[in-house]
């Protein structure tokens, strides 16, 4: 019954991701990389200090609705580090072959410059809502980029797309992967617990936290993100260490597969360079969100000294997401040799860890995914809520939260390929209005980088 829908969505994704979005995403990143003189390289060390120099076990509030810089980066990473890092890596390898990872690396390197622009603009154009809370995001800088009716229409389109992409479809992906991961655990042990039951449990806990507001959300996420990342990093390094002899071959498969997929997968694999690029860029976007317009909502709320510093912190969030956590999953999969086992999505990642850790492996991945994906659910609910409020007003928020809870439940029951295809489609639509604004406001971004990027900062007004 759902197969015709999947076919239609896949056709739309072929149009979006085969050329248009690759050109927009990579083109924007390359443009900013050149215009900002490779800021992701020059200012990497300063950005790293900006993120971790502000770490506190107890986050200190700076103003009504604001977060500390570390809280804002932690909540941005909570959105970035999710299902894309565990299940997304598996779908990229299956859909585009090992070569997809090379294109993911390349697009994410340029994406570090893109997300610098997003965060600085979010800071520059942030405002206050009716309750006096700090708020911001693409809808505000889109209207600054394009005045009049066109700007309002473009901002409204972005708001609609992000609600569909993150609040509804994106959270379906998260709950789908959580449900599939725990269903795999229970099935392996002969316990008949359906994915729907897991989805209902996740939805119930999410509904409770949704009612707690930004303060509770920031507090929960700030403490969970570093812990969950550390646990997964240690486990992944241990698995890769068990298969260290396969690491050179894994690296070779990525580099060769980027340009000659058949040389790695065999002439009958049917994967072309175009598919490698498409899946690499698409899964990279789903993982780190650079250029998508989601994380600026968190960066706008940071009590940063200036927009430049928050832009540097945002760059580090992309680096940690892709070049650290996602790469660990990639090399865990490639070195363990499980790509041909017949499984897909999160089940494939679990199979890799089972190959190294035995029966504990699938539990480890399921628990890690629960933390990764649940923190993403919280963040994406918050990001989309800002835009739902922008469209329909404060009284609509409870209705929106109930709809998200419903989609969390539905997502846990659907086929893996359908929910990923829907997410890819709406993620792609989000990129277009956001990227247009980023390009239009590039003079403002460049001015901020020049003003605050020197050795001595100008005095604050």
C-alpha positions as CSV (number, residue, x, y, z in Angstrom):
1,X,0.0,0.0,0.0
2,X,2.9,2.4,0.8
3,X,5.0,1.3,-2.1
4,X,3.4,3.8,-4.6
5,X,4.1,6.6,-2.1
6,X,7.7,5.5,-1.8
7,X,8.1,5.4,-5.5
8,X,6.8,9.0,-5.9
9,X,9.0,10.3,-3.1
10,X,12.1,8.6,-4.6
11,X,11.4,10.2,-7.9
12,X,11.2,13.6,-6.3
13,X,14.4,12.9,-4.4
14,X,16.1,11.9,-7.6
15,X,15.3,15.4,-9.0
16,X,16.3,17.2,-5.9
17,X,19.5,15.3,-4.9
18,X,20.9,14.3,-8.2
19,X,21.9,17.9,-9.1
20,X,20.0,20.8,-7.6
21,X,20.7,20.4,-3.9
22,X,24.3,19.2,-4.4
23,X,24.9,22.3,-6.4
24,X,23.2,24.6,-3.8
25,X,24.8,23.0,-0.7
26,X,28.3,22.4,-2.0
27,X,28.2,25.7,-4.0
28,X,27.3,27.7,-0.9
29,X,29.9,26.0,1.2
30,X,32.7,26.5,-1.4
31,X,31.7,30.2,-1.9
32,X,31.9,30.9,1.9
33,X,35.1,28.9,2.2
34,X,36.7,31.1,-0.4
35,X,35.1,34.3,0.8
36,X,36.1,33.7,4.4
37,X,39.6,32.5,3.4
38,X,39.2,29.0,4.7
39,X,37.9,30.0,8.1
40,X,37.3,26.4,9.1
41,X,41.0,25.8,8.9
42,X,42.3,29.2,10.1
43,X,40.1,29.5,13.1
44,X,39.6,25.9,14.1
45,X,41.7,26.1,17.3
46,X,39.9,29.2,18.4
47,X,36.5,27.6,17.8
48,X,37.5,24.5,19.8
49,X,38.5,26.8,22.7
50,X,35.3,28.7,22.3
51,X,33.2,25.5,22.7
52,X,35.0,23.7,25.5
53,X,36.3,26.8,27.3
54,X,32.7,27.6,28.2
55,X,31.9,24.2,29.6
56,X,30.3,24.2,33.0
57,X,28.7,21.3,34.9
58,X,25.9,23.7,35.8
59,X,24.9,25.9,33.0
60,X,24.7,29.6,33.9
61,X,21.8,31.6,32.4
62,X,22.7,34.9,30.8
63,X,19.3,36.3,30.2
64,X,15.6,35.5,29.6
65,X,15.4,32.6,27.2
66,X,19.2,32.7,26.5
67,X,21.7,29.8,26.9
68,X,25.4,29.8,27.6
69,X,27.5,29.3,24.5
70,X,28.2,25.7,25.6
71,X,24.5,25.0,26.1
72,X,23.7,26.3,22.6
73,X,26.4,24.2,21.0
74,X,25.4,21.2,23.1
75,X,21.8,21.5,22.0
76,X,22.9,22.1,18.4
77,X,25.0,18.9,18.5
78,X,22.1,17.1,20.1
79,X,20.2,17.8,16.9
80,X,23.1,16.9,14.7
81,X,24.2,13.8,16.5
82,X,21.4,11.4,16.1
83,X,20.1,8.6,13.9
84,X,22.2,10.0,11.0
85,X,25.4,9.0,12.8
86,X,24.4,5.4,13.4
87,X,21.7,4.4,10.9
88,X,22.5,7.1,8.4
89,X,26.0,6.0,7.9
90,X,24.7,2.5,7.2
91,X,22.2,3.7,4.6
92,X,24.9,5.9,2.9
93,X,27.2,2.9,2.6
94,X,24.4,0.6,1.2
95,X,22.9,3.3,-1.1
96,X,26.1,4.9,-2.4
97,X,28.9,2.4,-1.5
98,X,32.0,3.3,0.5
99,X,32.7,6.1,-2.0
100,X,29.7,8.0,-0.6
101,X,31.8,8.7,2.6
102,X,34.4,10.6,0.6
103,X,31.7,13.0,-0.8
104,X,30.3,13.2,2.7
105,X,33.7,14.4,4.0
106,X,34.1,16.9,1.3
107,X,30.6,18.4,1.6
108,X,30.9,18.6,5.4
109,X,34.3,20.3,5.2
110,X,32.7,23.1,3.1
111,X,29.6,22.8,5.4
112,X,31.7,24.1,8.3
113,X,32.0,27.5,6.5
114,X,28.2,27.4,5.7
115,X,27.3,26.8,9.3
116,X,29.6,29.6,10.4
117,X,27.5,31.9,8.3
118,X,24.2,30.5,9.6
119,X,25.3,30.9,13.3
120,X,26.6,34.5,12.8
121,X,23.4,35.5,11.0
122,X,21.3,33.9,13.7
123,X,23.1,36.0,16.2
124,X,23.0,39.2,14.2
125,X,19.3,39.1,13.5
126,X,18.0,37.5,16.7
127,X,15.1,39.2,18.4
128,X,12.6,38.7,21.3
129,X,9.2,37.1,21.3
130,X,6.0,38.3,23.0
131,X,7.2,36.9,26.4
132,X,10.5,38.6,26.1
133,X,12.5,35.5,25.4
134,X,15.4,35.6,22.9
135,X,14.6,33.9,19.7
136,X,15.9,33.7,16.1
137,X,16.6,31.6,13.1
138,X,16.3,31.6,9.3
139,X,12.8,33.1,9.2
140,X,14.3,36.3,10.6
141,X,17.4,36.6,8.5
142,X,15.5,35.5,5.4
143,X,13.3,38.6,5.8
144,X,16.4,40.7,6.4
145,X,17.8,39.4,3.1
146,X,14.7,39.9,1.1
147,X,12.4,42.8,2.0
148,X,8.7,43.0,1.3
149,X,6.3,40.3,0.3
150,X,8.9,38.0,-1.3
151,X,10.8,37.8,2.0
152,X,7.7,37.1,3.9
153,X,6.6,34.3,1.5
154,X,10.1,32.8,1.5
155,X,10.3,32.9,5.3
156,X,6.8,31.3,5.5
157,X,7.8,28.5,3.1
158,X,10.9,27.8,5.2
159,X,8.8,27.6,8.3
160,X,6.4,25.2,6.7
161,X,9.3,23.0,5.4
162,X,11.1,22.8,8.7
163,X,7.9,21.9,10.6
164,X,7.4,19.0,8.1
165,X,11.1,18.1,7.8
166,X,12.1,18.1,11.5
167,X,9.0,18.2,13.7
168,X,7.1,15.5,11.8
169,X,9.2,13.5,9.2
170,X,12.6,13.9,11.0
171,X,11.2,12.7,14.3
172,X,9.6,9.8,12.5
173,X,13.1,8.8,11.4
174,X,14.4,9.0,15.0
175,X,11.5,6.9,16.5
176,X,11.7,4.5,13.6
177,X,15.4,3.8,14.3
178,X,14.8,3.5,18.1
179,X,12.0,1.1,17.5
180,X,14.0,-1.0,15.0
181,X,17.0,-1.1,17.3
182,X,15.1,-2.4,20.3
183,X,13.0,-4.7,18.1
184,X,16.3,-6.2,17.0
185,X,17.5,-6.7,20.6
186,X,14.2,-8.3,21.7
187,X,13.9,-10.5,18.6
188,X,17.4,-11.9,19.1
189,X,16.4,-13.0,22.6
190,X,13.0,-14.4,21.6
191,X,11.0,-11.6,23.4
192,X,8.0,-10.5,21.3
193,X,8.0,-6.7,21.9
194,X,6.9,-4.8,18.8
195,X,8.5,-1.6,17.6
196,X,5.2,0.2,18.2
197,X,5.5,-0.4,22.0
198,X,8.9,1.2,22.0
199,X,7.5,4.1,19.9
200,X,4.7,4.6,22.4
201,X,7.2,4.7,25.3
202,X,9.4,7.3,23.5
203,X,6.4,9.4,22.7
204,X,5.2,9.4,26.3
205,X,8.6,10.6,27.7
206,X,9.0,13.1,24.9
207,X,5.5,14.6,25.6
208,X,6.5,15.0,29.3
209,X,9.7,16.9,28.4
210,X,8.0,19.0,25.7
211,X,5.9,20.6,28.5
212,X,9.0,21.5,30.5
213,X,10.0,24.4,28.3
214,X,13.5,25.6,27.2
215,X,15.1,25.6,30.7
216,X,14.4,22.0,31.4
217,X,15.3,21.0,27.8
218,X,18.7,22.9,27.8
219,X,19.5,21.3,31.2
220,X,18.8,17.8,30.1
221,X,20.5,18.0,26.7
222,X,23.6,19.8,28.1
223,X,24.3,16.8,30.4
224,X,23.3,14.0,28.1
225,X,25.2,15.0,24.9
226,X,28.8,14.8,26.2
227,X,28.1,11.5,28.1
228,X,26.4,9.7,25.2
229,X,29.1,10.9,22.8
230,X,31.9,9.7,25.1
231,X,30.4,6.2,25.6
232,X,29.8,5.7,21.9
233,X,33.3,6.9,21.0
234,X,34.9,4.5,23.4
235,X,32.9,1.6,22.2
236,X,33.5,2.4,18.5
237,X,37.2,2.7,19.0
238,X,37.3,-0.6,20.7
239,X,35.5,-2.3,17.8
240,X,37.7,-0.7,15.2
241,X,40.8,-1.7,17.3
242,X,39.6,-5.3,17.1
243,X,39.6,-5.1,13.3
244,X,42.6,-2.7,12.9
245,X,44.2,-4.8,10.2
246,X,41.2,-4.0,8.0
247,X,41.5,-0.2,8.4
248,X,43.8,0.4,5.3
249,X,41.4,-1.6,3.1
250,X,38.5,0.4,4.5
251,X,40.2,3.7,3.7
252,X,41.1,2.5,0.2
253,X,37.5,1.4,-0.5
254,X,36.3,5.0,0.4
255,X,38.9,6.7,-1.8
256,X,38.6,4.4,-4.8
257,X,34.8,4.1,-4.4
258,X,34.4,7.8,-4.7
259,X,35.4,7.7,-8.3
260,X,35.2,4.1,-9.3
261,X,32.4,2.4,-7.3
262,X,32.6,-0.8,-9.4
263,X,36.3,-1.2,-8.6
264,X,35.2,-1.7,-5.0
265,X,31.8,-3.4,-5.2
266,X,32.1,-5.3,-8.5
267,X,30.8,-4.5,-12.0
268,X,27.3,-5.7,-11.2
269,X,26.8,-3.5,-8.2
270,X,24.9,-0.9,-10.1
271,X,26.2,2.0,-8.1
272,X,27.5,4.9,-10.1
273,X,29.5,8.0,-9.0
274,X,26.3,10.0,-9.1
275,X,24.7,7.7,-6.4
276,X,27.9,7.9,-4.3
277,X,27.7,11.7,-4.4
278,X,24.0,11.8,-3.8
279,X,23.9,9.6,-0.7
280,X,27.1,11.1,0.7
281,X,25.8,14.7,0.5
282,X,22.2,13.7,1.6
283,X,23.3,11.7,4.6
284,X,25.9,14.3,5.5
285,X,23.2,16.9,5.6
286,X,20.9,14.8,7.7
287,X,23.7,14.2,10.1
288,X,25.3,17.6,10.6
289,X,22.5,19.9,9.2
290,X,25.0,22.5,7.8
291,X,23.0,24.6,5.3
292,X,19.7,23.2,6.3
293,X,18.7,26.1,8.6
294,X,17.9,24.1,11.8
295,X,20.8,24.7,14.2
296,X,20.7,28.5,13.9
297,X,17.7,28.4,16.2
298,X,20.0,27.2,19.0
299,X,22.9,29.5,18.1
300,X,20.6,32.5,18.1
301,X,19.9,31.9,21.8
302,X,23.5,31.8,22.9
303,X,24.8,34.7,25.1
304,X,27.9,35.0,22.9
305,X,30.2,38.0,23.1
306,X,29.8,38.5,19.3
307,X,28.3,36.7,16.3
308,X,31.8,35.6,15.1
309,X,32.5,33.6,18.3
310,X,29.2,31.7,18.0
311,X,30.0,31.0,14.3
312,X,33.3,29.5,15.3
313,X,31.6,27.3,17.9
314,X,29.1,26.2,15.3
315,X,31.9,25.0,13.0
316,X,33.2,22.7,15.8
317,X,29.7,21.1,16.2
318,X,29.9,20.0,12.5
319,X,33.5,18.7,13.0
320,X,32.5,16.7,16.1
321,X,29.4,15.3,14.4
322,X,30.8,14.2,11.1
323,X,34.6,13.9,11.4
324,X,34.5,12.2,14.8
325,X,31.2,10.4,15.6
326,X,29.9,9.6,12.2
327,X,33.3,8.4,11.0
328,X,33.6,6.0,13.9
329,X,30.4,4.3,12.7
330,X,31.6,4.3,9.1
331,X,34.9,2.6,10.0
332,X,33.2,0.2,12.5
333,X,31.0,-1.0,9.6
334,X,33.7,-1.2,7.0
335,X,36.3,-2.9,9.1
336,X,33.9,-5.5,10.6
337,X,32.9,-6.7,7.1
338,X,29.1,-6.8,7.6
339,X,27.9,-4.8,4.6
340,X,26.8,-8.0,2.8
341,X,24.8,-9.5,5.7
342,X,21.4,-8.5,4.2
343,X,20.5,-6.0,7.0
344,X,19.8,-2.3,6.6
345,X,19.7,0.9,8.7
346,X,20.3,0.6,12.4
347,X,20.2,-3.2,12.2
348,X,23.3,-3.2,10.1
349,X,25.2,-1.1,12.6
350,X,24.1,-3.4,15.4
351,X,25.4,-6.4,13.4
352,X,28.8,-4.7,13.2
353,X,28.9,-4.4,17.0
354,X,27.6,-7.9,17.5
355,X,30.5,-9.2,15.4
356,X,32.9,-7.7,17.9
357,X,31.1,-7.7,21.2
358,X,28.8,-10.7,20.9
359,X,25.3,-10.5,22.3
360,X,26.1,-7.2,24.1
361,X,26.8,-5.4,20.8
362,X,23.2,-4.9,19.7
363,X,22.2,-3.7,23.2
364,X,25.1,-1.2,23.2
365,X,24.0,0.3,19.9
366,X,20.3,0.3,20.9
367,X,21.1,2.2,24.2
368,X,23.4,4.7,22.5
369,X,20.9,5.3,19.7
370,X,18.2,5.9,22.3
371,X,20.2,8.7,23.8
372,X,21.4,10.1,20.4
373,X,17.9,9.9,18.7
374,X,16.0,11.1,21.8
375,X,18.1,14.2,22.2
376,X,17.6,14.9,18.5
377,X,13.8,14.5,19.0
378,X,13.9,17.1,21.7
379,X,15.9,19.6,19.7
380,X,14.0,19.1,16.5
381,X,10.7,19.6,18.3
382,X,12.1,22.9,19.7
383,X,13.5,24.1,16.3
384,X,10.2,23.4,14.5
385,X,8.2,24.8,17.4
386,X,9.8,28.2,16.9
387,X,8.6,28.2,13.3
388,X,5.1,26.8,14.1
389,X,4.7,29.6,16.5
390,X,5.9,32.1,13.8
391,X,3.2,30.7,11.5
392,X,0.2,30.2,13.8
393,X,0.9,32.1,17.1
394,X,1.5,31.0,20.7
395,X,-1.8,29.3,21.1
396,X,-0.9,26.7,18.5
397,X,2.0,25.3,20.4
398,X,0.2,22.6,22.3
399,X,-1.5,21.4,19.1
400,X,1.9,21.2,17.4
401,X,3.4,19.2,20.3
402,X,0.5,16.7,20.2
403,X,1.0,16.3,16.4
404,X,4.8,15.6,17.0
405,X,3.9,13.0,19.6
406,X,1.6,11.3,17.0
407,X,4.3,11.3,14.3
408,X,6.8,9.7,16.8
409,X,4.4,6.8,17.3
410,X,3.6,6.4,13.6
411,X,7.3,6.6,12.6
412,X,8.1,3.6,14.8
413,X,5.8,1.4,12.7
414,X,6.8,2.3,9.1
415,X,9.3,0.9,6.7
416,X,12.9,2.2,7.0
417,X,13.3,3.2,3.4
418,X,10.0,5.2,3.4
419,X,10.8,7.3,6.4
420,X,14.3,8.1,5.2
421,X,13.0,9.1,1.8
422,X,10.4,11.4,3.3
423,X,13.0,13.0,5.5
424,X,15.4,13.5,2.5
425,X,12.7,15.2,0.5
426,X,11.6,17.7,3.2
427,X,15.2,18.3,4.3
428,X,16.0,19.2,0.7
429,X,13.1,21.7,0.5
430,X,14.4,23.4,3.7
431,X,17.8,24.0,2.1
432,X,16.6,26.2,-0.8
433,X,15.1,29.3,1.0
434,X,17.9,29.1,3.7
435,X,20.7,29.0,1.1
436,X,19.2,31.9,-0.9
437,X,19.3,34.0,2.3
438,X,22.8,32.9,3.1
439,X,24.1,33.9,-0.3
440,X,22.2,37.3,-0.2
441,X,23.6,38.1,3.2
442,X,27.2,37.1,2.5
443,X,28.5,40.7,2.7
444,X,27.2,40.9,6.3
445,X,28.9,37.6,7.2
446,X,32.1,38.7,5.7
447,X,32.0,42.0,7.5
448,X,31.5,40.1,10.8
449,X,34.4,37.8,10.1
450,X,36.6,40.8,9.3
451,X,35.5,42.9,12.3
452,X,36.0,40.2,14.9
453,X,38.3,37.7,13.3
454,X,41.6,39.7,13.9
455,X,44.0,39.2,16.7
456,X,42.4,42.2,18.5
457,X,38.7,42.5,18.8
458,X,37.0,45.8,18.4
459,X,35.5,47.3,21.6
460,X,31.9,46.2,22.3
461,X,29.2,48.9,22.1
